[in-house]
């Protein structure tokens, strides 16, 4: 399974001709079937029209290239009649709003995870607060041009069922509630305390001199040693084992991600933005028609708009 960002910007290699035929530019989405139908290519003759590779003709997608059998697998627009409707629809999925059928916006689709056969296995959703979650293929009802609709059934699996279980527990608790009143009955016992005054046999105060045990009150001093347990506060140190969480990052994966980002960066440099890209606070990252520079790429990365930028260049 590959992320879209791991596919875009890779060179297209013919393994029988030993040629580099261009670079993967965009994913052509078959929204009806929830699949990637083809990969569009940018080459030296890009100005002559769209070229694409049917996903079924892709041999493999590696860390450094997309391999196909030969250049004959590449279709020009005149030969891509089966894909013309999809090109007209131009559904990208990434950047669309993720919304439930009940009208609750979950965030925006920020990434696609694609299986070996081109199926969109799941989508990453970035909420307004920056947190991310994943929605699987069977939880997606519609891939639209501006909106991706999530099937409520999926929500029930993730949220409603646990709530229902909690509700059932709450429903069971009322039965126990009657027992609770029995506890308050014990409260009258404190009222028996007033009966203690009956024992106000003030002769008893004589035993009060038993205050001599007060010296034992010095025992509170030993309480000071209790302060010694403060060293155990060092217990937070055991939290340091959380540091091992860092090793969870696979160095090879990190290097591959960095290499992919670098390829993507080289691909974008010098291109022109096809539309104005803005930060969430409205600050313009790049105007439509403006060249993509290092400064633009840096701003886009900091604003989490790198993918949106990459999908709107020429």
C-alpha positions in Angstrom: 0.0 0.0 0.0 1.4 3.4 -1.0 0.6 7.0 -0.1 -0.2 9.3 -3.1 2.8 11.4 -2.1 5.0 8.4 -2.6 3.8 8.0 -6.2 3.7 11.6 -7.4 6.9 13.1 -8.7 8.6 9.7 -9.4 10.2 9.1 -12.9 8.4 6.6 -15.2 10.8 3.9 -16.4 10.4 1.5 -19.3 12.1 -1.7 -18.2 12.3 -3.1 -21.8 13.7 0.0 -23.4 15.7 1.3 -20.5 14.2 4.8 -20.9 12.9 7.4 -18.6 9.6 8.4 -20.1 8.6 11.3 -17.9 7.4 12.0 -14.4 4.2 11.0 -12.6 2.1 14.2 -12.1 -1.4 13.4 -10.9 -3.7 10.4 -10.1 -6.7 10.0 -12.2 -9.5 8.9 -9.8 -12.4 6.5 -10.8 -14.7 7.9 -8.1 -17.5 5.4 -8.8 -15.3 2.4 -8.1 -13.1 4.1 -5.5 -9.9 3.4 -7.5 -7.0 5.1 -9.2 -7.7 4.5 -12.9 -4.4 5.9 -14.2 -1.4 8.1 -13.6 -0.9 11.2 -15.7 2.6 12.0 -17.0 4.6 15.1 -17.5 7.3 14.8 -20.1 9.2 17.1 -22.6 6.2 17.2 -24.8 3.6 17.9 -22.1 2.4 21.0 -24.0 1.0 18.8 -26.7 -1.6 17.3 -24.4 -2.4 14.9 -21.6 -0.6 11.6 -21.4 -1.4 8.8 -19.0 -0.6 5.3 -17.9 -3.5 3.0 -17.0 -2.9 1.8 -13.5 -3.3 -1.8 -14.7 -0.2 -1.3 -16.9 2.0 -0.3 -13.9 4.4 -3.1 -13.0 5.6 -1.7 -9.7 5.9 1.5 -7.7 9.2 1.6 -5.9 10.9 4.1 -3.7 12.6 5.7 -6.7 10.5 5.0 -9.8 7.3 3.8 -11.4 8.1 0.9 -13.8 6.1 -0.1 -16.9 6.8 -2.5 -19.7 7.4 0.0 -22.5 6.5 3.3 -23.9 3.5 1.8 -25.7 1.7 1.6 -22.4 1.5 5.4 -22.4 -1.8 6.7 -23.9 -2.3 10.1 -25.5 -5.5 12.0 -25.1 -6.8 10.9 -28.5 -6.3 7.2 -27.4 -7.7 7.7 -23.9 -11.4 7.6 -24.8 -12.2 5.3 -21.8 -10.6 7.9 -19.5 -12.0 11.0 -21.0 -15.0 11.2 -18.6 -12.7 10.8 -15.7 -10.4 13.6 -17.0 -13.5 15.8 -17.3 -14.6 15.0 -13.7 -11.0 15.8 -12.5 -11.8 14.4 -9.0 -8.7 14.6 -6.8 -10.2 13.6 -3.4 -7.2 15.2 -1.6 -8.3 18.6 -0.3 -12.0 17.8 -0.3 -14.1 18.2 2.8 -14.8 15.0 4.7 -18.4 15.1 5.8 -20.9 12.6 7.2 -24.4 12.0 5.8 -25.7 13.7 8.9 -23.9 16.9 7.9 -21.0 16.8 10.4 -17.7 18.0 8.9 -14.8 15.9 10.1 -12.0 17.9 8.4 -10.3 17.6 5.0 -8.9 14.6 3.1 -5.1 15.1 3.4 -3.8 11.8 2.0 -4.8 8.6 0.1 -3.5 5.1 0.7 -3.5 3.1 -2.5 -3.4 -0.7 -2.8 -1.5 -2.7 -5.4 -4.6 -2.9 -7.6 -5.2 0.8 -7.4 -8.0 0.6 -4.8 -8.2 3.5 -2.4 -7.9 1.4 0.7 -8.3 4.4 3.1 -8.1 8.1 3.4 -6.3 10.3 6.0 -8.6 13.1 7.4 -7.0 16.2 9.0 -9.3 17.9 11.4 -9.4 21.7 11.9 -7.3 21.4 15.1 -4.6 19.5 13.1 -5.2 16.0 14.4 -5.5 13.2 11.9 -7.6 10.1 11.6 -8.2 7.4 9.0 -11.3 6.4 7.2 -11.4 3.0 5.5 -12.8 2.4 2.0 -16.0 0.7 3.3 -16.7 3.8 5.4 -16.7 6.1 2.4 -20.0 6.6 0.5 -19.1 9.1 -2.2 -15.9 10.6 -3.6 -17.0 14.0 -4.9 -15.3 16.9 -6.5 -15.5 19.1 -3.5 -16.8 16.7 -0.8 -16.0 13.2 0.3 -19.1 11.7 2.0 -18.5 9.3 4.9 -21.1 6.5 5.5 -22.8 6.9 8.9 -22.4 3.2 9.3 -18.7 3.7 9.6 -19.3 6.3 12.3 -21.3 3.9 14.3 -18.5 1.4 14.3 -16.1 4.0 15.6 -18.2 6.1 17.9 -21.8 5.3 18.3 -21.5 1.7 19.4 -19.2 2.5 22.4 -21.6 5.3 23.4 -24.5 2.8 23.2 -22.6 0.4 25.3 -22.0 3.2 27.9 -25.7 4.0 27.7 -26.5 0.4 28.5 -24.2 0.6 31.6 -25.9 3.8 32.7 -29.3 2.1 32.2 -28.2 -0.8 34.4 -26.9 1.6 37.1 -30.4 2.9 38.1 -31.1 -0.6 39.5 -28.1 -0.2 41.7 -29.3 3.3 42.6 -31.9 2.1 45.1 -29.2 0.4 47.0 -27.5 3.8 47.2 -30.3 5.3 49.3 -29.6 2.5 51.8 -26.2 4.1 52.3 -27.7 7.4 53.3 -29.6 5.5 56.0 -26.2 5.0 57.6 -26.0 8.8 57.9 -28.5 8.7 60.8 -25.7 7.0 62.7 -23.8 10.3 62.9 -27.0 11.6 64.7 -26.3 8.9 67.3 -23.1 10.9 67.9 -25.2 13.5 69.7 -26.0 10.6 72.1 -22.4 10.9 73.0 -23.2 14.0 75.0 -25.3 11.6 77.2 -22.0 10.2 78.1 -21.0 13.6 79.1 -20.1 12.1 82.4 -17.7 14.9 82.9 -15.9 12.6 85.3 -14.6 11.2 82.1 -12.6 14.4 81.5 -10.3 12.9 84.2 -9.3 10.3 81.7 -8.6 13.3 79.5 -5.3 13.8 81.4 -4.4 10.7 79.6 -3.1 13.4 77.3 0.2 12.1 78.6 0.1 10.0 75.5 0.7 13.4 73.9 4.4 12.6 73.9 3.6 9.9 71.5 2.2 12.7 69.5 5.8 13.3 68.8 5.2 10.4 66.6 4.1 12.9 64.0 7.8 13.6 63.8 8.3 10.2 62.2 5.8 11.6 59.7 8.7 13.7 58.6 10.5 10.6 57.4 7.4 10.1 55.3 8.8 13.1 53.4 11.7 10.7 52.4 9.3 9.0 50.1 9.7 12.2 48.1 12.7 10.7 46.4 10.3 8.1 44.9 9.1 11.2 43.1 12.0 10.3 40.9 9.5 7.7 39.8 8.7 10.1 36.9 12.2 9.0 35.7 10.6 5.7 34.7 8.7 7.8 32.2 12.0 8.2 30.4 11.4 4.8 28.9 9.0 6.8 26.8 12.1 8.0 25.0 12.4 4.6 23.4 9.3 5.7 21.5 11.8 7.5 19.2 13.2 4.2 18.0 9.8 3.4 16.5 10.8 5.7 13.7 12.3 3.4 11.1 15.5 5.0 9.8 15.1 3.5 6.4 11.5 4.8 6.2 12.6 8.2 7.4 15.3 8.3 4.7 12.8 7.1 2.1 10.4 9.8 3.1 13.1 12.4 3.0 14.2 11.2 -0.4 10.6 11.3 -1.7 10.2 14.9 -0.3 13.4 15.9 -2.0 12.3 14.5 -5.4 9.0 16.2 -5.0 10.7 19.5 -4.1 12.9 19.3 -7.3 9.8 18.5 -9.3 7.9 21.5 -8.0 10.8 24.1 -8.3 10.3 26.3 -11.3 6.7 25.2 -11.9 3.9 27.7 -11.9 0.9 27.7 -9.5 -2.3 27.1 -11.3 -4.3 28.8 -8.5 -3.7 30.9 -5.4 -2.7 28.8 -2.4 -3.4 30.3 1.1 -2.6 29.4 4.7 -5.6 28.7 6.9 -5.4 32.2 8.3 -5.7 33.7 4.8 -2.1 34.6 4.2 -1.1 34.0 0.6 1.6 31.4 0.0 1.7 31.8 -3.7 -0.5 33.6 -6.3 -1.9 31.9 -9.4 0.7 32.0 -12.2 3.6 32.7 -9.8 6.8 30.6 -10.0 7.3 28.0 -7.3 10.5 29.0 -5.4 12.3 27.6 -2.3 10.6 30.3 -0.2 7.1 29.2 -1.5 7.9 25.5 -0.8 9.0 26.4 2.7 5.8 28.4 3.4 3.7 25.6 2.0 5.4 23.0 4.2 5.1 25.1 7.4 1.4 25.7 6.6 0.7 22.0 5.8 -0.2 23.0 2.3 2.6 21.1 0.5 0.2 18.5 -1.0 -2.3 21.1 -2.0 0.4 23.1 -3.8 1.7 20.0 -5.6 -1.7 19.3 -7.0 -2.1 22.7 -8.5 1.0 23.4 -10.6 1.9 23.2 -14.2 
